[in-house]
Amino acid sequence: MEIIKVARKAPGGRVSLFDLFHRLKDKAWFAPRSVYFGMLFLYSTGLIDFDGIYVTLKSDD
């Protein structure tokens, strides 16, 4: 859910992986592995997409 929150705040729903990790690294639960698994889950459910080094939210349409 935090990944989606960060992407929603970014212009155009697009955030780089570097910015994503930078914003999440101060969270108490943060571990790179949990972010990887979270992104894999969101990708497999069709909520996000990858465009190079960017994570983009897919539209609800």
Protein Blocks (a to p, Z undefined) as FASTA:
>chain_A
ZZmmmmmmpghhiacfklmmmmmmmpmklcfklmmmmmmmmmmnopaccehjaccdddfZ
Z
